């Protein structure tokens, strides 16, 4: 499972495991979790790529808009039929 190190505004770093990724309307989204073992329960988050072409590293933000979150979570639910995603 691929890992992503996410730096928060407070400069604290958090690691996430990438479950799936997709591109919708030209925007990249990641479905990540803080659980690294298959049997381990964890929280799932959807991250949105907000970087532009000149950025050396990708910049991701948590999707917080309820409408966008619901729409993107439905896409991930279809991609991962065997995974239960709760909002």
For each residue, the residues with C-beta under 8 A, 3 or more apart:
1: 17 18 19 36
2: 17 18
3: 15 16 17 18 36
4: 15 16 17 18 30 32 60
5: 13 14 15
6: 13 14 15 16 32 47 60
7: 11 12 13
8: 11 12 13 14
9:
10:
11: 7 8
12: 7 8
13: 5 6 7 8
14: 5 6 8 34
15: 3 4 5 6 34 36
16: 3 4 6 32 33 34 45 47
17: 1 2 3 4 32 33 34 35 36
18: 1 2 3 4 21 30 31 32
19: 1 31 32 33 44 76 80 83
20: 30 31 76 79 80
21: 18 28 29 30 31
22: 28 29 72 75 76 79
23: 26 27 28 29
24: 27 29 72 75
25:
26: 23
27: 23 24 48 49
28: 21 22 23 48 49 58
29: 21 22 23 24 46 47 48 49 63 72 75 76
30: 4 18 20 21 46 47 49 60
31: 18 19 20 21 44 45 46 76 80 85
32: 4 6 16 17 18 19 44 45 46 47
33: 16 17 19 42 43 44 45
34: 14 15 16 17 42 43 45
35: 17 40 41 42 43
36: 1 3 15 17 40
37: 40
38:
39:
40: 35 36 37
41: 35
42: 33 34 35
43: 33 34 35
44: 19 31 32 33 85
45: 16 31 32 33 34 62
46: 29 30 31 32 62 63 69 72 73 76
47: 6 16 29 30 32 60 61 62 63
48: 27 28 29 60 61 62 63 68
49: 27 28 29 30 58 59 60
50: 59 60 61
51: 55 57 58 59 60
52: 55
53:
54:
55: 51 52 58 59
56:
57: 51
58: 28 49 51 55
59: 49 50 51 55
60: 4 6 30 47 48 49 50 51
61: 47 48 50 64
62: 45 46 47 48
63: 29 46 47 48 68 69 72
64: 61 69
65: 68 69
66: 69 70
67: 70 71
68: 48 63 65 71 72
69: 46 63 64 65 66 72 73 87
70: 66 67 73 74 87
71: 67 68 74 75
72: 22 24 29 46 63 68 69 75 76
73: 46 69 70 76 77 85 87
74: 70 71 77 78
75: 22 24 29 71 72 78 79
76: 19 20 22 29 31 46 72 73 79 80 85
77: 73 74 80 81 83 85
78: 74 75 81
79: 20 22 75 76
80: 19 20 31 76 77 83 85
81: 77 78
82:
83: 19 77 80
84:
85: 31 44 73 76 77 80
86:
87: 69 70 73
